[in-house]
C-alpha cells in the first residue's frame, strides 16, 4: 500500500515555512516597535515614548479620516451582510438546477476580478452619475465598498447554511409554521454565528480598503488608509507607525472575534 503523501513531513518544509513567516512578520514587528520611538527617525531608535500616539490622537485630520472610515465600513458591512444573507439563502435553500454555479460565480466575481479593474470601472460609472445628479457625497464610497464586500460576507454565511440540519426547518413546516416563521424561529437563530462572522469580515475588508477608495472618493473624503497613503508620499514619521499599529490591533481584534465565532457550531 502506498504511503500517504504529507507535505509537512517533506525535507525542508519547516525551514521554508519559518523563513516565509519571518519575512512576512518582521516588517510588521519593526513598524510596531518604531511606533514607540521617541525620536523623529523611523530607522534610528532614540528611546521609548508614546509621543507619536498622543500626536496622532490630537491630529484632527486623523480623527476625521478615522471617523469617516468607521462610518463607511459600518454602513457597507451592514448592507453587504443583509444582501449576502439573502443571496446565501436563495442559493442554498433550493434544489440544484442549471445556472446555479453561474450564480455562485457571479456573487463571488469581486474576488476574482483584479481590484484595480473594479476601481476603474466604478470611477467611470460614478463619474457619469455625478455629472447627471450633481451629488458627490459618501454614498458612492458606501455603494462601492458594499459591492466589494458582498462575497466576503457571503462565504461564511453560505458555509453556515450548508452545515445546518434541514430536518429542523422541515420539522417547523410540519408543525404548520409559515416560511417566515420557520426562518425567524429556527433558521435565523442558528444562522447568527455565520451572519456575525460575515459582518465582521466585511467590516475589516471595507476598513482596510485603499484601491477602490482612492479611485472613487471625492475631495475631502479621505479615509484613514488613503490619508496615510497621502502622508507617506510626502514625509514618513513615526506618527504613521503609531496609526498603523492602532489600525493593526483593531483589525486583529476583529479577525480574532471572527475566527472564534466561525468555529462556533451550536
Helices and strands as residue ranges (DSSP letters): G 7-9, H 13-34, H 51-57, H 60-92, H 100-107, H 109-112, H 115-133, H 139-163, H 166-174, H 179-182, I 183-187, H 188-208, H 211-216, H 224-234, H 238-263
